[in-house]
Amino acid sequence: MSYFFNKSFAYTLGHLIFIGLLCGACGRSVEHSKYIPKEASFVISLNMPNIQSKSVDWNHLFSRDVLQILGDFKSTESLQKNLKNSGIDFKSPVYFFSEENELPENNYFAVSFKLESESAFDGFLRTFPDQNLRIRSFSGMRYVIIDEQTILGWMNRAALLIKLEKKANEDVLKNRMIRLRDLPEDRSLLHQKDKRFKFLKLSTHDLAAWVNLEVYEKKIRTMVSNFPLPLNLDLKNNYLTAKVNFEQGRAITDIQFFNENNSFANYGRLAKDSLNQSLLRELPLAKRIGLLGLGLDMKGIKELFNNLGGAFFEGQALAMTGSTPNDLMDMLTGDFIAVLKDIYAEPKPDQGAYEYLLALGIKKPITFDKMLKKLQADKELEIID
């Protein structure tokens, strides 16, 4: 049995994937992948020839709502109309990546893509009559300032779009662009002797992603510090990879966790080899922007939870749900699916930037119904028919 919940949220992987798809009409090459620093928190590679061959609805991807997420674009109709004559290389994939640092002002998202014609690209940018994009030159590159957080620069038929987390002046934006353009070889992820990035370059999948978990270790430690669990996190050389193929309106996703330092060796098997296909078939959405699935081995999860001191949570779980943690884990099949339903450029305060749906595989519906009734009685949940 499966149950589905609708929610909104402001920041998710869907955000990153679809900003990447937005710029996906803007191609990739091995040369411009060298702009990705080895400190990157994640990288997404889009195989644009594959995606275009599957008749993706580009008008939907380049809607005003999607464009506004990337920058303060005003003339979106001109972009959609003139895209095919933009000088952008549609035959090459695109890289989308991010770097996170201690200081928010140093954080950024970036997209690297390939150009077929720089002169055509200049002309394309001039088709934004309401945008006031001034093409300028600096240190051997041409660039435009899109807004107070975003700069687009190009040189040697390669382009970089960078969006900072915080507003900055033009000099700061230019310096960030130059730092990536002139990235030393020993700091480029492309030139590291590490297999984790190679599959992105050579991937034949529609979309491939790599997430460096070591970057997020401090944040994860902070999140779990409030829980009385003897959890000793060591995420050095730990990462996730995802391979996605779009087939007949579905996104088939294969996610793998790599524990290169064996810090989780004693925690048993945590993931299943596949998702329950019946859960995918029961999704109540005819149209979806994207889909992410995760299959967990609940036996391994239960063993890990109890080994780390899960008994501490028994009272809390009973008070909140009416069931013990072990009952709740036995209730689940371990199949989890997140579906991106819609995206908003100007979300309302109570709406968030995205609308998505979560689907859970349920093995024991009696326990699930008991939990719902308890949450409803405590006014923690509203059930809508």
N, C-alpha and C positions, 0 to 999 in steps of 0.2 A: 504494500500500500504506500502511496506517496502523497505528500502534502506540500502546498506551495504558499509562499508568503510574498507580498509586495512591500517594498520599502524604497526610500530615497537615500542617497548618500552623496557626499561632496567630493570624495577623493578615492578613486579605485584604480586598479590595473586597467579597467576598461577605458579610463581617461587616457592612459598612456598609449594603449593600443590604437585608439581611434584618432589621437593626434598624429600618431605615426601613419595611419591610413590616410589621413588628410594630406600629409606631405608625400604620400606614396606615389602620387602621380609624378613625383620628382626624382625617380631613379637612384641607383647606387653604383659603385665600382670598388675594386680592391684598393685603388689609390686613396679614395676619400675615407675608407674605413680606418686609415691610419690616424685620423683626427680623434678617435675614441681613446681617452686616457685609460691606463691600466687601473686607475682608482674608480672607474665607472661603477655606479651602483647597479645598473642594469643596462642591457642592450636589447633592442628589438630589431630584427632584420625582416624586411618585407620583400618577398619575391614578386615584384610587380608584373613581369611577364606571365607568371602563373595566375595571379589574381585577375589580370585583365582578360585572360583567355576564358575565365569563368563568368564573364558578363556581369561584373559587379556594377551596380547602379551608381555611377559616379555623381549624378545630380543629387542623389541622397547624401552621399558622403561629403559633398561640397556644399551642403546647405548652409544658410547663414548661421544657424545655431552652432554647427560644428566649427566653422571658420572663426567665430568669435572666441572660442576657447584658446586658439593659438595666438591671436593678436587682435588689435583693434581694427579689423578690416571693415571698411564701410561700403565699398563697391563690390560686393560679392557676385553680382550678376555678371560683371565684366570678367571676373576671374573664371567663372564657369564657362562663359562663352568663348574665351580666347585661350583656354588651357592647352588645346591640342597644337596651337601654333606658338607656344611659349618659349621654345628653345630648350625645353626640358627633355632629358633622355628618359623615355618611357621604357626602354629595353633593359634598364638596369634596376636592381633592387635598391632599397633605401635603408639607412640605419637611423634608428631613433635611440638616444641614450641620455643618461642623466648622471650627475655627480652630486653627492651630498657631503657636506662638510659640517664642522662644529658651528660655524657662523652662517645663519640663513642667507646673508647677503652674498655668500660665495656659492650658493646652490643654483643649479640651472638645469634646464632641459635643452636638448639640441637635436637637430636633424641634419644629417649629411646626405647630399644627393648629387647627381651628375647632370651636367648640361651638354647638349649637343651643339648649341650656338649661344655664345655670350651676347652677341648683338641682338639676336631674337629675344633673349631673355630681358635685355634692357628695354626693348620695345614693349614687351609684355607688361612690365612693371609700369610703363607709362599709360597703360589702358585703365588706370584707376584714377579717374578725373576728380573724385571727391576725397582721395586718400592723401594727397599732397606728399607723395613719396619723392624725395629729392635724391637722385643718384649721385653719390660722391665717391671720391677716390682717397685712399689712405694706405700707405705702406705696401704698395703693389696690389691692392685689392679694391674692388668696387663694393659699395654697400648702401643700404637704405635703413633708416630707423623707422620701424613700424609703430612702436609706441614706447613708453618709458621703461619697458622691460624687455623689448624684443628688437633684435638686429638681424638683418639678412645680409650676408656677404658672399661674394663669389670671386674666384681666381683660378686660372688654369683649368677651366671647364669643370670645376668642382665647387659646390656651394654648401654653406653652413647657415642654418637658422638657429639662433640661440635665444631662449627666453629665460631671463633671470627670475628668481623667486621674489626678489624685492625690486622696487623701482630704483633706477640709477640714471646718472647723466650720460651723455653721449661718449665721453672719454672712457668711462668704465665699461660700456658696452663694446667699444672698439677694442679695448685692451683684452677683454675676454675672448673676442674673436681671434685676435692675433695670437694669444696664448695657445689656442687649439690648433690654429693653422701651422704654427711653428713648433708643435709638440715634438720633443726629442724622440728618437726612435726607441730608446730604452724606457720611455714612459708611455709608449703606445701599446694598447692592448693587443693590437694586431701582431706585434713583434715579440710578444711573450711566448716562452716555450711551454705553453699551457694548453692542453687539449680542450679545455672548457669553452674556448672561444672559436676554435677551428670549425666546429659544426655550423656556426652562424654563417661563416664565409662560404662554406661548401653546401649549405642546406638546399635541398630540392623541395622543401616544404613551402606552403604558401606564406607561413609566418613562423619565425623561430625567435625564441627569447632566452636570455641568460640573466639570472639575478644573483648578484654577489651578496650572500648572506652575511659575510664578515662585516660589511659596511653598516649593517643594521644591528650588530651585536649589542652595542651600548643601549640602543632604544629598547631592544628586547629584554635586556637585563633590567632596565628601569621598569618595564611593564610587569615583569614577574617578581620584582623585589617585594611587592606587597603581599605575596602569597607565601605561606609557611611551608615551602617545598625545598628539599635538599637538591636543588637543580644547579649543576655546575656547567654553565654554558661555555662552550669553546667552539666558535663558528669559523675559525681560521680555515681557509680552503674548503668551505662549505658553500654550495651553490645549488640553484635550481635551474633546470632547462625546460623549455616548453616547445613542442612542435605542433603546429596547427595546420590543418587542411580543410578548406571549405568545400563541402560536397552536398549538392542538392539542398541548399538552404540550411545546412548544418555546419557547425564548426567542430571537427573531430580533433580533440586535443590530447596530446600525450605529455604528461608532466613527470619529470624525474628529479629526485633529490640525490645529490652527491655529497657524501660525508667522507671527504678525502683524508681527514685526520683521524677517522674512526672514533670520534668522540661519542657517537651514539651506538657503538657496537653492542653494548649491553642492553639496549632497549628493544631488541627483537624486531620483528617485521611490522612496519607501520603503514605500509601502502599496499593496495591491491593492484593486480595487473590490469584490471579493466573496470569500467563502470557497468552497472546494471542497465542494459539497453531499454528495458521497459520503462525506466524512469525518463529517459530521453523521449520516448514515444508519447508519454503522457503530459509533456509540457503543453500548457494551454495557450501558447502564443503562436499564431500563424506566422508572424514576422518578428524577427529579432536581429538586433545589430551585431551582437556577439555572444558567445557562450563559453563558459569555463567550467570544467568538471574535475572533481577530485574524488578518488576512491581510497578510503582508509580501511585498513584491517582492524576492526574493532577489538579483536582479541589482543592484538599487539598494543593498541592504544590503552586498553583496559589494564594490561600488565604494566605498562609504563606508568600510568596514572597511579596505580596502587604502590608500585615500587618507590615512587617519588613522594609518598606520604598523602595519598588521596583521602585517607581516613579523616584527615583534618576537615574536609569539606562536607562530611556526611550530614552534620547538623544544618549547615547552610542550605544544602541541596534539599533536604526534607522540608525545611521551612519555606523555601521558595517554590518547589515543584511538587511536594508531597511524595517524592521518590528518592531513593538513595542514588549516589553517583553510579554505582554498578548497575542498578536498574535502568538508568537513563542510557548508559552505554550499550546495554543489552537490547534496548529498544531500537537502536539504529542499525541499518545495514552497512553503514559506512560510505554510502553514495551521496555526494553533495554536488549540486549544480547551481551555478550563478549565471543568469541570463541578463545581458544589458538590453533593456527595452526601449529607452529613450534617453536623450541627452539635451540639456538646456543651456543656452548661452547666458541667459540672465535669470537664474533661478530665484524663486521667491524665498523669503527667509525660512519658511517651514517646509520647503520642497527639496533643497539640495540641487546639485548639478546633474544628477543622474536619477533615472528610475530603473530599478532592476527587480528581478524576481529570484528568489531562492527556492530550490527544490531539495527535499531531504528524502532519502529512502527509509521507510519505517518497517521494522520487523515485528514489533509488538504494539499494535494499535491501542490495546487496552491501556498500557502505560502512557502512551502519547495522549489519549483522551483524558486520562486522569490529570496529567500535567496541564493541559489546556484549561480544564475546569478550575484547577487551583489558581492559575494565573488570572483567569477571568474573575474569580471570586475576590481576588486581592486587587482587582482593578489595574493589573499590570498588562492586560491584554484585552483587546476588543475584537470580537469575532464578527465579521461582516458576511452575511449570507450572499 
